[in-house]
C-alpha cells in the first residue's frame, strides 16, 4: 500500500499524479501525461504570441499579451523543474516515510502528524481559493451568452475572451472550441501550481515538525534525566538523550539543505518572472482604472490579488521555517545546561553555535523567503509599475 495515499498527503499525491509529477508512478504514464500537459501549456503560449501577427502592434497590446504569457511560462518552468528533479523529490519523500516509521513515541508521532495535518489543511484551503477563482475567470467568457438569455437585445451581445488568442479561424464560429482550449490551459496551469507548491509546502512543514520534535526531545532529556539527585547514572542517561537530539537536529538540517539545493536556483528564476508578471498586471490595473474600463479593471484586479496571495504563500512558509529554527535556538538557552556534564555542555555549545545561524530559504543566494522578503518583492513590483506608468502618461 502506498504510504502517501493517506489523509495527510493523499490530496497532494493525487494532484501530482494527475499531471504526471508523482515520482512513484510508472514511467510510461508519467511520460504521456507530461507530454500532454506541456503541449497544452506551450500551445497556450503560442496562441497568445501569434496575436501580434493579426493585430496592430501597440504598447498596451504588448503588455496585455505578455502579462498572461509570462504566467504560462511560469507554469511550464515549474512543471519541468519538478519533472526533471523527480529523483531528488523521490528521495525527499522516501526520507519523510522513513521518519514516520522511525518514530515510535506516541507524543512525538503526534507532533509529526500535527504538521502533516497542517499540510493537508493548507492544501484544501488553497484549493478552495484557486479552483473557484479559476472557474470565475473562465465564466467571464460566457457572460454575454447568459445575458442574452436573461435580458435579450435586438442583436446578440458581442463575445469576448478574457485573453488575446489567435487561431486564424473565425472566433465566433469556433467560439466554444476556443473556450475549451482556454479552460483546459487555465485548469492545467492551476493544477501545476497547486501540485508543485503543496509539495514544497509538505517538505517545509515536515522540517518544521522535525524542529519541534528536536525541541521537545531536548526539554524531555533535561526534565526526565535530572529529576533524581544521583550524580552519575542520570547524567549518563542525559548524554545519551542529548546525543539523540543532536543527531535529529543534524538530520533536520540535512533534509532542508537537500530541499534548498534542488530548488533554490529555480525559484530565483521564478521570482524574476513572478515580479515581472505582477508589475505588468498592476500597470494594466492602473490603466483600466484611469480609462474607466470597469470589466477589465475587475479582471486585472483578480490577477493582481492572485499574485499577492502567491507571493505571500511562498514567504509565509519561509518565515515559518525561520521561526521554528529560532525557537530551537531559544530552547537551548532555556535549558538548565549548567547541570549537564562537561562533555554534554560542549555538545550543547556546538549545537548552539550552529543553530545561531538561522535556517532559512535562501533563493538564488540573494533573497530570503520571509515576511520581509514579501515586502521587498511587492515594493520592487510597485516601483517598476510606477516607472512604467510614468513613462506612458
C-alpha positions in Angstrom: 0.0 0.0 0.0 1.3 3.5 -0.9 2.3 5.3 2.3 1.4 8.7 0.9 -2.1 7.7 0.0 -3.4 8.7 3.4 -5.4 11.5 5.0 -2.4 13.8 5.3 -0.6 13.6 1.9 -3.3 12.0 -0.2 -4.6 15.2 -1.8 -1.1 16.4 -2.9 -0.3 12.9 -4.2 -3.5 12.9 -6.4 -2.7 16.4 -7.7 0.8 15.4 -8.6 -0.3 12.0 -10.1 -3.0 13.7 -12.2 -0.3 15.6 -14.2 2.4 13.0 -14.1 4.6 14.5 -11.4 4.3 11.9 -8.8 7.7 10.2 -8.6 6.3 6.8 -7.7 4.2 6.5 -10.9 5.1 4.2 -13.7 7.4 5.8 -16.2 5.0 5.3 -19.2 2.1 7.0 -17.5 4.3 9.9 -16.5 5.8 10.5 -19.9 2.3 10.5 -21.6 0.9 13.0 -19.0 3.9 15.2 -19.1 3.8 15.4 -22.9 0.1 16.3 -22.8 0.4 18.9 -20.1 3.5 20.5 -21.7 1.9 20.5 -25.1 -1.3 22.3 -23.9 0.7 25.0 -22.0 3.1 25.6 -24.9 0.2 25.9 -27.3 -1.4 28.4 -24.9 1.8 30.5 -25.1 2.0 30.3 -28.9 -1.7 31.2 -29.3 -1.1 34.4 -27.4 2.1 35.3 -29.2 0.5 34.8 -32.6 -1.8 37.7 -31.7 0.9 40.1 -32.9 0.6 38.6 -36.5 -3.0 39.7 -36.9 -3.4 42.8 -34.6 -1.8 46.1 -35.0 1.1 46.5 -32.7 0.7 48.7 -29.6 2.3 49.0 -26.2 -1.0 48.2 -24.5 -1.3 45.0 -26.6 2.2 44.0 -25.8 1.7 44.4 -22.1 -1.6 42.6 -22.1 -0.3 39.7 -24.0 2.9 39.4 -22.1 1.1 39.6 -18.7 -0.7 36.3 -19.5 2.2 34.8 -21.5 4.6 35.1 -18.5 2.1 33.2 -16.3 2.1 30.3 -18.8 5.9 30.4 -18.9 6.0 30.2 -15.1 3.7 27.1 -15.2 5.9 25.4 -17.9 9.1 26.2 -15.9 7.7 25.0 -12.6 6.3 21.9 -14.2 9.5 20.9 -15.9 11.7 21.8 -13.0 9.8 19.3 -10.8 9.7 16.7 -13.5 13.4 16.8 -14.1 14.1 16.7 -10.4 12.0 13.6 -9.9 14.8 11.5 -8.4 15.6 14.1 -5.8 12.0 14.6 -5.0 11.5 10.8 -4.6 14.5 10.8 -2.1 12.8 13.5 -0.1 9.5 11.7 0.1 11.4 8.5 1.0 13.0 10.3 3.9 9.6 11.6 5.1 8.4 8.0 5.0 11.4 6.8 7.0 11.0 9.5 9.6 7.4 8.4 10.2 8.4 4.7 10.6 11.3 5.5 12.9 9.2 7.5 15.4 7.7 5.1 17.9 6.9 7.5 20.8 3.2 8.5 20.7 3.8 12.1 21.7 6.5 12.6 19.1 4.3 11.0 16.4 1.6 13.5 17.3 4.0 16.3 16.5 4.7 14.9 13.0 1.0 14.3 12.5 0.2 17.9 13.5 2.4 19.3 10.8 1.2 16.8 8.3 -2.3 17.8 9.1 -1.3 21.5 8.6 -0.1 20.5 5.2 -3.5 18.9 4.4 -5.3 22.0 5.7 -3.3 24.4 3.5 -3.8 22.1 0.5 -7.6 22.2 1.0 -7.6 25.9 1.8 -5.5 26.9 -1.2 -7.6 24.6 -3.5 -10.8 26.2 -2.3 -9.4 29.5 -3.4 -7.6 28.6 -6.6 -10.2 26.5 -8.4 -13.3 28.6 -7.7 -11.2 31.6 -8.7 -10.2 29.9 -12.0 -13.8 29.0 -12.6 -14.9 32.6 -12.0 -12.3 33.7 -14.5 -13.4 31.2 -17.1 -17.1 32.1 -16.6 -16.4 35.6 -17.8 -16.4 34.1 -21.3 -20.0 33.1 -21.1 -21.4 36.2 -19.5 -22.7 37.6 -22.9 -24.5 34.3 -23.6 -26.1 34.3 -20.2 -27.2 37.9 -20.5 -28.6 37.1 -24.0 -30.9 34.5 -22.3 -31.8 36.6 -19.3 -32.2 40.0 -20.9 -32.1 39.6 -24.7 -31.4 42.6 -27.0 -32.2 43.2 -30.6 -28.7 42.0 -31.5 -26.8 39.4 -29.6 -24.1 40.8 -27.3 -20.5 40.6 -28.5 -18.5 37.8 -27.1 -15.0 38.5 -25.8 -12.3 36.3 -24.5 -10.5 37.4 -21.3 -7.1 37.0 -23.0 -5.9 37.6 -26.5 -5.6 34.4 -28.6 -5.3 33.9 -32.3 -6.2 30.6 -34.0 -6.5 32.0 -37.5 -10.1 30.9 -37.7 -13.5 32.6 -37.2 -13.7 33.2 -33.4 -17.5 33.4 -33.5 -17.9 30.1 -35.4 -15.4 28.2 -33.2 -16.2 30.1 -30.0 -16.8 27.1 -27.9 -13.7 25.2 -29.2 -11.5 28.2 -28.3 -13.2 28.4 -24.9 -12.5 24.8 -24.2 -8.8 25.3 -25.0 -8.6 28.3 -22.7 -10.4 26.4 -19.9 -8.1 23.4 -20.3 -5.0 25.6 -20.2 -6.3 27.5 -17.2 -7.2 24.5 -15.1 -4.0 22.6 -16.1 -1.9 25.7 -15.1 -3.7 25.9 -11.8 -3.2 22.2 -11.1 0.5 22.6 -11.9 0.6 25.5 -9.4 -1.3 23.6 -6.7 0.7 20.3 -7.1 4.2 21.9 -7.0 3.5 24.4 -4.3 1.8 22.0 -1.9 4.7 19.6 -2.5 7.2 22.2 -1.4 4.9 23.1 1.5 4.9 19.4 2.7 8.7 19.4 2.7 8.9 22.7 4.7 6.1 21.7 7.2 7.9 18.3 7.7 11.1 20.3 8.5 9.2 22.5 11.0 7.9 19.3 12.6 11.4 18.0 13.0 12.5 21.3 14.6 9.7 21.0 17.1 10.5 17.3 17.6 14.1 18.2 18.5 13.0 20.9 20.9 10.7 18.5 22.7 13.4 15.9 22.9 15.8 18.4 24.4 13.3 19.5 27.0 12.4 15.9 27.8 16.0 15.0 28.2 16.6 17.6 30.9 13.2 17.2 32.7 13.4 13.4 33.0 17.1 12.7 33.5 17.8 15.4 36.1 14.8 14.6 38.4 17.0 12.4 40.6 19.9 13.6 42.6 22.1 10.6 41.9 25.1 12.2 40.2 26.3 9.5 37.8 23.5 7.5 36.2 21.1 10.3 35.3 23.8 12.3 33.7 24.9 9.3 31.7 21.4 8.9 30.6 21.2 12.6 29.8 24.2 12.4 27.5 22.6 9.5 25.6 19.4 11.5 25.1 21.3 14.7 24.1 23.3 12.8 21.5 19.9 11.6 20.1 18.8 15.3 20.0 21.9 16.4 18.1 21.6 13.6 15.6 18.0 14.5 14.9 18.9 18.2 14.6 21.6 17.4 12.1 19.1 15.2 10.2 16.7 18.1 10.1 19.4 20.4 8.7 20.4 17.9 6.1 16.8 17.5 5.0 16.2 21.2 4.4 19.6 21.5 2.8 18.6 18.9 0.3 15.3 20.8 -0.5 17.2 24.1 -1.0 20.0 22.5 -3.0 17.5 21.2 -5.6 15.1 24.2 -5.9 16.6 27.5 -4.6 18.1 28.5 -8.0 15.0 27.5 -9.9 12.8 29.5 -7.5 15.1 32.5 -8.1 14.3 32.4 -11.8 10.6 32.0 -11.0 10.7 35.0 -8.7 12.0 37.1 -11.5 9.2 36.1 -13.8 6.7 36.5 -10.9 7.7 40.1 -10.2 7.6 40.8 -14.0 4.1 39.4 -14.2 2.9 41.3 -11.1 4.4 44.5 -12.5 2.6 44.2 -15.9 -0.7 43.3 -14.3 -0.6 46.2 -11.8 0.2 48.5 -14.7 -2.8 47.1 -16.6 -4.9 47.7 -13.5 -3.8 51.4 -13.3 -4.6 51.8 -17.0 -8.0 50.2 -16.7 -8.9 52.4 -13.7 -7.8 55.7 -15.3 -9.6 54.9 -18.5 -12.7 53.7 -16.6 -12.8 50.2 -18.1 -14.7 48.5 -15.3 -14.7 44.9 -16.6 -11.0 45.0 -17.4 -10.2 46.6 -14.0 -12.1 43.8 -12.2 -10.4 41.1 -14.2 -7.0 42.5 -13.7 -7.6 43.2 -10.0 -8.3 39.5 -9.6 -4.9 38.7 -11.2 -3.1 41.2 -9.0 -4.7 39.7 -5.9 -3.7 36.2 -7.0 -0.1 37.4 -7.4 -0.2 38.9 -3.9 -1.6 35.7 -2.4 1.0 33.5 -4.2 4.0 35.7 -3.2 2.7 35.8 0.4 2.2 32.0 0.3 5.9 31.4 -0.5 7.2 33.8 2.0 4.8 32.7 4.8 6.3 29.2 4.8 9.8 30.6 4.7 9.0 32.7 7.7 7.5 29.7 9.5 10.8 27.8 9.0 12.8 30.8 10.4 10.5 30.9 13.4 10.9 27.2 14.2 14.7 27.5 13.8 14.9 30.4 16.2 12.6 28.6 18.6 15.1 25.7 18.8 17.9 28.2 19.4 16.0 29.8 22.3 15.1 26.3 23.6 18.8 25.6 24.1 19.2 28.8 26.1 16.3 28.0 28.3 17.6 24.5 29.3 19.5 24.1 32.5 22.7 23.4 30.6 24.9 24.0 33.6 23.5 20.8 35.2 24.9 18.6 32.4 28.3 17.0 32.3 31.2 19.0 30.8 31.3 17.0 27.6 27.5 17.3 27.2 27.9 21.1 27.7 30.4 21.1 24.8 27.9 19.4 22.6 25.3 21.9 23.6 27.7 24.7 22.7 28.4 23.3 19.3 24.7 22.9 18.6 24.0 26.4 19.9 26.6 27.9 17.6 25.1 26.0 14.6 21.5 26.9 15.5 22.6 30.5 16.0 22.7 30.7 12.2 19.0 30.8 11.4 17.8 28.2 9.0 16.1 29.9 6.1 15.1 29.6 2.4 17.8 31.4 0.5 16.6 31.8 -3.1 19.3 32.3 -5.7 21.9 33.3 -3.0 20.3 36.7 -2.7 16.7 36.6 -1.4 15.4 35.1 1.8 11.8 33.9 1.9 10.2 35.7 4.8 7.7 38.5 5.6 10.5 41.0 5.0 11.1 39.3 1.6 7.4 39.6 0.8 7.5 43.3 1.4 10.7 43.6 -0.7 9.2 41.8 -3.7 6.0 43.9 -3.5 8.0 47.1 -3.2 10.1 46.1 -6.3 6.9 45.4 -8.3 5.3 48.7 -7.2 8.5 50.6 -8.1 8.7 49.1 -11.6 5.0 49.7 -12.1 5.3 53.4 -11.3 8.3 53.7 -13.6 6.4 52.1 -16.5 3.3 54.1 -15.7 5.1 57.4 -15.5 6.7 56.9 -19.0 3.2 56.3 -20.5 1.4 59.3 -19.1 
